[in-house]
Structures are given as structure tokens and as C-alpha cells.
């Protein structure tokens, strides 16, 4: 994944990590 070309995808990944931790 190229963070330079798709920062939104990287941001979404960081945002979803804590949510995933809460669900699990």
C-alpha cells in the first residue's frame, strides 16, 4: 500500500484499528 498515493485508505485503517479492538 502506497501511503503517499492513498492517504485516505491509511487514515481509515488507523481509524478502524481501535474499533476492531473494541469489537474483539
C-alpha positions as MATLAB code, in Angstrom:
seq = 'XXXXXXXXXXXXXXXXXXXXXXXX';
ca = [
       0.000    0.000    0.000;
       1.438    3.321   -1.080;
       0.574    5.815    1.647;
       1.736    8.702   -0.497;
      -0.847    7.938   -3.182;
      -3.737    6.915   -0.943;
      -3.587    8.693    2.440;
      -7.333    8.273    2.932;
      -7.009    4.483    2.961;
      -4.223    4.714    5.536;
      -6.282    7.104    7.665;
      -9.258    4.754    7.520;
      -7.003    1.872    8.564;
      -5.807    3.776   11.617;
      -9.364    4.798   12.489;
     -10.685    1.240   12.266;
      -7.950   -0.393   14.349;
      -9.334    0.719   17.773;
     -12.865   -0.154   16.653;
     -11.708   -3.658   15.778;
     -10.076   -3.963   19.196;
     -13.340   -2.986   20.890;
     -15.397   -5.460   18.842;
     -13.000   -8.309   19.587;
];
